[in-house]
Amino acid sequence: MQIAYCCVLMIFLSACSCVGDISVKEFGAVGDGKADDTSAIQSAIDKASENKHGACVVLPAGAYRLTDTITIKGCLLKGLEAGGWSSDSAPMPKLIVDHTKGPCIRAGAGASVHGINFEYDHKGQAAVKFGETILIEGLGISLTNLRIHSPYEAIMADGTTNIGRLNIENIFIISARSCGVYVTNTYDIPTLRNIEVWNPDKYSQQHCVGFKFGKNDEIRVDSCFAFACKTGFLFVKEKDGATWGGMNGCSADFSINGIVIEEVNSLRINGGCLWAHSTSLKVAGPGRVMVTGTDLRSNGDAALIVDDCTSVNITGCDIGKSGPDWPNVPAVKINGGKGVLISGCTIDDNGPGIVAAAGADYFSITNNVFLPSKYEAIIDKSGAEAKKIISSNLIEKISETEGKSQLDSK
C-alpha cells in the first residue's frame, strides 16, 4: 500500500514539475548559436501559457539564435536564477537576435523575463535599426537580471497600452544606439531599479537617450545610471499627460546632458550625481520640479538651466563646473519660469554663479554659499517689474591675483 502511494505521489509531482518548469530543449532548441531556435522557444512558451496558474520556460546554458519575434504572456522565460546578472562576463544563456523584423520579445500582460543575455551584431555599421529588445504591452510585466548588448532600442513601452505595475530591475544595457529604456502609459505605480545604460560606443553618445519617460503615474526610479548618452534622462509630454513621480540616487556621467525636462506633472529628484559635457539639469517646460541633495556638475554650459516651469525648487545641492576652462559660463541660468527657488546650495568658483536673465520675473535666491571667487556670484538682469528675493547669501569676491593663486594651488 505504501509503495503504491509513493508511486502515485511521484507521478503527481512529475506531472506538476512538467507543467511548471519547461525546457526549450524539450521542443527541439539546439542552443549552439547557429541553429534557428525561434520556433522551439515559442512552442515552449505557448505550452507554458496554457497553465493559468503560471509556468516557467527555461533556457539551459547555451546560445539561442532568433530569426523572428517571440511573444510571452502570462509566464516566465528565464535563464539563470537570481544572481545571474553579471555585467562583464555574462555567464548566462544567450539570445542572439538575428533579425530586424520587429522586437526580439513582445511582452504581454503577466510576462516575466529573467537571467538572460541578449546579443546584437551591427556587422561593422554604426547602427543597424534592430527592433526593440523587449517591447512592453501589458500590465504586471517583470524584467529582472538581464544583460542587453548593443541593441538599437532595449526596453521600450509600445506607447499605447497601459503598462502599470511594471517592474524592471538589475538591468545592464551596453551601447544602446537610440534608447535604453522608454516607459510611458503606466496608469499604476511602476518601479525601475538598478538599471545601467553604459555606452562605450561613440555613436551612442551622439544619439542615445538613456532613459525616456512619458505619461507615468507615481513612477519610482531608483539607483539608475546613464553613461555617455546624448541625454541621460529625458522627460516629455505625451497625449495623455506627463510624468508624476520621483528619482532617488540616479546619476549620469560623460553624457552631453544629464536630465532634460521638456514637461512633467510633478518630479522629485533626490541625491545622485549629474556630470555632463553640456548641462546637468535643464528644465524647459511646465511642471513642478523639486531637487534635493544632488551634485550638478557640467562643462560647456551651465549646470542648471531653467527656461520655463510651473515651479522649480533647488535645495541643498552642489552646483558648478568640473574645471576652470569655461570661465564665462555661469553655474546657473534662470531664463524664465513661473516660480524658481534656489536655497541652501553651494556654488563653486569656476565661473559666475547665478545669472537671472531678462525673462526671469519670479524667483528667490537665498541662503546659498558661493565659494570665494573672482567672478560675480549673482548677476541680476531681470526686468524692473520682476518679483524676487535675493538675500542671506554668503559671498566673498576676491581679486584676480588671489583667484590665480587659488587656481595654481588646485
Secondary structure, 3 states (H helix, E strand, C coil): CHHHHHHHHHHHHHHHHHHHEEEHHHHCCCCEEEEECHHHHHHHHHHHHCCCCCCEEECCCCEEEECCCEEECCCEEECCCCCCCCCCCCCCCEEEECCCCCCCEEECCCCEEECCEEECCCCCCCCCCCCEEEEECCCCCEEEEEEEECCCEEEEECCCCCCCCCEEEEEEEECCCCEEEEECCECCCCEEEEEEEECCCHHHHHHCEEEEECCEEEEEEECCEEECCCEEEEECCECCECEEEEEECCEEEEEEEEEEECCCCEEEEECCEEEEEEEEEEECCCCEEEEECCEEEECCCCCEEECCCCEEEEECCEEEECCCCCCCCCCEEECCCCCEEEECCEECCCCCCEEECCCCCEEEEECCEECCECCCCEEECCCCCCEEEEECCECCECCHHHHHHHHHHC
